[in-house]
Amino acid sequence: MDLQNCIGLEARHGYRTFELYTGDLTEAGAAADLLIISAFAGGYHPEPDTLLGALHSSWGIDLATLGRELDLCNSLGFWLSSPLYGGPAATGRRQSSD
């Protein structure tokens, strides 16, 4: 995973960063607290040779079956899933060196 950009800010629970990485989320050691994935509405099925297919085959994550914790599709065009407990979400959190 290659760090492309990092934005930091002081929050009520301490210093936090938003980091943008490129690379393979299925590689060993890849970790994510939040994934932003571009997909067409209703096109969440894990097709081969796609990010959604790789997340499904490597980690068992299927966006088509995930619950929606927060649905902002009508106003902002995206939704947040229920918390993930497998795959890159369970391999550890990235820690800022600052």
MDAnalysis code that builds the backbone (N, CA, C; Angstrom):
import MDAnalysis as mda
import numpy as np

u = mda.Universe.empty(294, n_residues=98, atom_resindex=np.repeat(np.arange(98), 3), trajectory=True)
u.add_TopologyAttr("name", ["N", "CA", "C"] * 98)
u.add_TopologyAttr("resid", np.arange(1, 99))
u.add_TopologyAttr("resname", ["MET", "ASP", "LEU", "GLN", "ASN", "CYS", "ILE", "GLY", "LEU", "GLU", "ALA", "ARG", "HIS", "GLY", "TYR", "ARG", "THR", "PHE", "GLU", "LEU", "TYR", "THR", "GLY", "ASP", "LEU", "THR", "GLU", "ALA", "GLY", "ALA", "ALA", "ALA", "ASP", "LEU", "LEU", "ILE", "ILE", "SER", "ALA", "PHE", "ALA", "GLY", "GLY", "TYR", "HIS", "PRO", "GLU", "PRO", "ASP", "THR", "LEU", "LEU", "GLY", "ALA", "LEU", "HIS", "SER", "SER", "TRP", "GLY", "ILE", "ASP", "LEU", "ALA", "THR", "LEU", "GLY", "ARG", "GLU", "LEU", "ASP", "LEU", "CYS", "ASN", "SER", "LEU", "GLY", "PHE", "TRP", "LEU", "SER", "SER", "PRO", "LEU", "TYR", "GLY", "GLY", "PRO", "ALA", "ALA", "THR", "GLY", "ARG", "ARG", "GLN", "SER", "SER", "ASP"])
u.atoms.positions = np.array([
    [0.852, -1.169, 0.000],
    [0.000, 0.000, 0.000],
    [0.903, 1.238, 0.000],
    [0.592, 2.178, -0.866],
    [1.388, 3.394, -0.994],
    [0.589, 4.592, -0.525],
    [1.140, 5.334, 0.439],
    [0.503, 6.546, 0.942],
    [0.552, 7.629, -0.127],
    [-0.611, 8.179, -0.473],
    [-0.698, 9.227, -1.475],
    [-0.866, 10.614, -0.852],
    [-1.604, 10.672, 0.252],
    [-1.872, 11.960, 0.886],
    [-2.302, 11.712, 2.328],
    [-2.072, 12.703, 3.188],
    [-2.436, 12.587, 4.591],
    [-2.863, 13.962, 5.104],
    [-3.992, 13.999, 5.767],
    [-4.499, 15.223, 6.384],
    [-4.700, 14.925, 7.860],
    [-4.156, 15.763, 8.736],
    [-4.288, 15.539, 10.172],
    [-5.030, 16.670, 10.847],
    [-5.688, 16.324, 11.939],
    [-6.378, 17.343, 12.722],
    [-6.504, 16.897, 14.172],
    [-6.595, 17.873, 15.043],
    [-6.789, 17.593, 16.460],
    [-8.275, 17.399, 16.693],
    [-8.647, 16.273, 17.291],
    [-10.044, 15.942, 17.570],
    [-10.212, 15.777, 19.074],
    [-11.418, 15.582, 19.514],
    [-11.656, 15.493, 20.953],
    [-10.968, 14.290, 21.589],
    [-10.641, 13.269, 20.808],
    [-9.948, 12.087, 21.334],
    [-8.477, 12.066, 20.924],
    [-7.922, 13.218, 20.562],
    [-6.516, 13.297, 20.181],
    [-6.333, 13.555, 18.699],
    [-5.106, 13.517, 18.272],
    [-4.747, 13.785, 16.879],
    [-5.204, 12.633, 15.997],
    [-5.891, 12.939, 14.918],
    [-6.404, 11.938, 13.986],
    [-5.949, 12.283, 12.576],
    [-5.782, 11.256, 11.746],
    [-5.397, 11.479, 10.358],
    [-6.382, 10.801, 9.413],
    [-6.501, 11.385, 8.255],
    [-7.221, 10.805, 7.125],
    [-6.139, 10.536, 6.090],
    [-5.969, 9.269, 5.744],
    [-4.892, 8.886, 4.853],
    [-5.458, 8.244, 3.592],
    [-4.905, 8.630, 2.455],
    [-5.312, 8.082, 1.168],
    [-4.202, 7.174, 0.660],
    [-4.544, 5.898, 0.482],
    [-3.591, 4.908, 0.000],
    [-4.040, 4.343, -1.330],
    [-3.090, 3.909, -2.126],
    [-3.384, 3.111, -3.304],
    [-2.673, 1.776, -3.129],
    [-3.222, 0.757, -3.700],
    [-2.606, -0.557, -3.595],
    [-3.655, -1.637, -3.492],
    [-3.229, -2.793, -3.048],
    [-4.074, -3.973, -2.986],
    [-4.547, -4.202, -1.557],
    [-5.838, -4.010, -1.312],
    [-6.390, -4.207, 0.026],
    [-6.374, -5.663, 0.460],
    [-6.119, -6.575, -0.463],
    [-6.105, -7.981, -0.092],
    [-4.710, -8.463, 0.287],
    [-3.688, -7.601, 0.165],
    [-2.339, -8.013, 0.536],
    [-2.194, -8.087, 2.057],
    [-1.299, -8.925, 2.518],
    [-1.067, -9.082, 3.954],
    [-0.653, -7.744, 4.560],
    [-1.241, -7.418, 5.685],
    [-0.894, -6.188, 6.386],
    [-1.707, -4.970, 5.982],
    [-2.488, -5.078, 4.925],
    [-3.332, -3.950, 4.530],
    [-4.419, -3.762, 5.577],
    [-4.669, -2.524, 5.959],
    [-5.678, -2.250, 6.984],
    [-6.454, -1.005, 6.606],
    [-7.717, -0.977, 6.997],
    [-8.559, 0.180, 6.710],
    [-9.608, 0.332, 7.786],
    [-9.875, 1.557, 8.162],
    [-10.974, 1.859, 9.063],
    [-12.232, 2.152, 8.269],
    [-12.053, 2.636, 7.040],
    [-13.164, 3.049, 6.200],
    [-12.755, 2.867, 4.749],
    [-13.627, 2.282, 3.955],
    [-13.391, 2.148, 2.524],
    [-14.376, 3.027, 1.780],
    [-13.893, 3.738, 0.798],
    [-14.762, 4.507, -0.093],
    [-14.664, 3.817, -1.447],
    [-15.772, 3.249, -1.877],
    [-15.796, 2.448, -3.094],
    [-16.810, 3.025, -4.061],
    [-16.386, 3.190, -5.284],
    [-17.291, 3.670, -6.314],
    [-18.007, 2.477, -6.939],
    [-19.327, 2.524, -6.936],
    [-20.131, 1.455, -7.545],
    [-21.460, 2.040, -7.969],
    [-22.051, 1.461, -8.984],
    [-23.368, 1.894, -9.413],
    [-24.419, 1.347, -8.456],
    [-25.462, 2.110, -8.198],
    [-26.542, 1.661, -7.310],
    [-27.020, 0.284, -7.746],
    [-27.060, -0.634, -6.802],
    [-27.489, -1.993, -7.100],
    [-26.407, -2.844, -7.733],
    [-25.248, -2.260, -8.033],
    [-24.156, -3.000, -8.659],
    [-23.100, -3.415, -7.664],
    [-23.522, -3.949, -6.533],
    [-22.599, -4.281, -5.457],
    [-22.191, -5.753, -5.442],
    [-22.559, -6.504, -6.452],
    [-22.255, -7.927, -6.472],
    [-20.775, -8.139, -6.789],
    [-20.140, -9.110, -6.150],
    [-18.696, -9.325, -6.291],
    [-18.315, -9.985, -7.616],
    [-18.162, -9.184, -8.647],
    [-17.777, -9.698, -9.962],
    [-16.282, -10.009, -9.980],
    [-15.868, -11.058, -10.695],
    [-14.436, -11.380, -10.796],
    [-13.648, -10.207, -11.379],
    [-12.395, -10.086, -10.992],
    [-11.466, -9.058, -11.491],
    [-11.888, -7.634, -11.163],
    [-12.618, -7.453, -10.040],
    [-12.990, -6.129, -9.563],
    [-12.615, -6.031, -8.086],
    [-12.594, -4.821, -7.542],
    [-12.334, -4.648, -6.111],
    [-13.372, -5.399, -5.293],
    [-14.629, -5.302, -5.678],
    [-15.680, -5.993, -4.935],
    [-15.482, -7.501, -4.985],
    [-15.041, -8.025, -6.120],
    [-14.758, -9.454, -6.237],
    [-13.573, -9.862, -5.370],
    [-12.530, -9.042, -5.337],
    [-11.344, -9.343, -4.519],
    [-11.678, -9.291, -3.032],
    [-12.473, -8.306, -2.600],
    [-12.869, -8.224, -1.191],
    [-13.678, -9.457, -0.789],
    [-14.509, -9.935, -1.703],
    [-15.326, -11.114, -1.414],
    [-14.484, -12.385, -1.362],
    [-13.630, -12.590, -2.378],
    [-12.861, -13.838, -2.409],
    [-11.782, -13.889, -1.334],
    [-11.180, -12.751, -0.992],
    [-10.099, -12.742, -0.001],
    [-10.583, -12.626, 1.435],
    [-11.637, -11.849, 1.659],
    [-12.061, -11.544, 3.021],
    [-13.504, -11.922, 3.337],
    [-14.257, -12.370, 2.323],
    [-15.650, -12.722, 2.572],
    [-16.575, -11.521, 2.704],
    [-16.115, -10.350, 2.263],
    [-16.924, -9.129, 2.343],
    [-17.760, -9.015, 1.075],
    [-19.073, -8.945, 1.238],
    [-19.996, -8.835, 0.109],
    [-20.863, -7.596, 0.318],
    [-20.569, -6.524, -0.424],
    [-21.317, -5.279, -0.258],
    [-22.798, -5.449, -0.515],
    [-23.164, -6.414, -1.353],
    [-24.575, -6.631, -1.664],
    [-25.361, -7.073, -0.431],
    [-24.674, -7.662, 0.553],
    [-25.377, -8.169, 1.728],
    [-25.095, -7.373, 3.004],
    [-24.230, -6.356, 2.923],
    [-23.912, -5.568, 4.118],
    [-25.094, -4.710, 4.554],
    [-25.262, -4.601, 5.848],
    [-26.266, -3.687, 6.378],
    [-25.807, -2.246, 6.217],
    [-26.753, -1.344, 6.146],
    [-26.428, 0.078, 6.003],
    [-26.614, 0.779, 7.342],
    [-25.505, 1.190, 7.914],
    [-25.515, 1.911, 9.188],
    [-26.079, 3.315, 9.000],
    [-25.683, 3.949, 7.908],
    [-26.112, 5.314, 7.609],
    [-26.306, 5.423, 6.107],
    [-27.516, 5.714, 5.670],
    [-27.832, 5.788, 4.247],
    [-28.035, 7.242, 3.845],
    [-27.075, 7.778, 3.106],
    [-27.146, 9.151, 2.617],
    [-27.237, 9.187, 1.093],
    [-27.762, 8.117, 0.511],
    [-27.832, 8.021, -0.945],
    [-28.660, 9.135, -1.575],
    [-29.805, 9.440, -0.991],
    [-30.665, 10.458, -1.587],
    [-30.032, 11.848, -1.560],
    [-29.355, 12.186, -0.476],
    [-28.804, 13.537, -0.355],
    [-27.368, 13.670, -0.861],
    [-26.515, 12.669, -0.600],
    [-25.098, 12.794, -0.937],
    [-24.564, 11.706, -1.858],
    [-25.383, 10.688, -2.129],
    [-24.978, 9.650, -3.064],
    [-24.072, 8.576, -2.486],
    [-24.063, 8.378, -1.151],
    [-23.288, 7.290, -0.580],
    [-23.943, 6.761, 0.686],
    [-23.474, 5.594, 1.119],
    [-23.945, 5.001, 2.367],
    [-22.762, 4.392, 3.102],
    [-22.903, 4.283, 4.422],
    [-21.889, 3.657, 5.268],
    [-22.418, 2.314, 5.732],
    [-21.570, 1.301, 5.641],
    [-21.995, -0.031, 6.049],
    [-21.992, -0.174, 7.562],
    [-22.597, -1.247, 8.014],
    [-22.448, -1.656, 9.403],
    [-20.968, -1.953, 9.621],
    [-20.492, -1.938, 10.861],
    [-19.065, -2.201, 11.107],
    [-18.624, -3.548, 10.546],
    [-17.415, -3.566, 9.983],
    [-16.828, -4.791, 9.457],
    [-15.942, -5.410, 10.516],
    [-15.994, -6.722, 10.637],
    [-15.166, -7.419, 11.620],
    [-14.244, -8.434, 10.968],
    [-14.023, -8.274, 9.678],
    [-13.126, -9.171, 8.971],
    [-12.366, -8.408, 7.915],
    [-11.376, -9.046, 7.335],
    [-10.604, -8.441, 6.265],
    [-9.772, -7.272, 6.731],
    [-9.648, -6.259, 5.901],
    [-8.763, -5.142, 6.233],
    [-9.208, -4.384, 7.483],
    [-10.479, -4.501, 7.867],
    [-10.959, -3.810, 9.069],
    [-10.502, -4.526, 10.334],
    [-10.139, -5.795, 10.239],
    [-9.766, -6.560, 11.429],
    [-8.262, -6.808, 11.518],
    [-7.502, -6.344, 10.529],
    [-6.080, -6.638, 10.532],
    [-5.284, -5.608, 11.320],
    [-5.958, -4.673, 11.935],
    [-5.258, -3.662, 12.729],
    [-5.479, -2.293, 12.154],
    [-5.424, -1.323, 12.986],
    [-5.628, 0.057, 12.561],
    [-4.287, 0.697, 12.224],
    [-4.313, 1.543, 11.210],
    [-3.110, 2.308, 10.885],
    [-2.881, 3.321, 11.992],
    [-1.668, 3.482, 12.376],
    [-1.315, 4.445, 13.403],
    [-0.431, 5.518, 12.803],
    [-0.761, 6.754, 13.060],
    [0.041, 7.865, 12.583],
    [1.357, 7.897, 13.337],
    [2.422, 8.278, 12.669],
    [3.720, 8.392, 13.338],
    [3.870, 9.727, 14.029],
    [2.898, 10.636, 13.865],
    [2.945, 11.950, 14.528],
    [2.479, 11.862, 15.958],
])
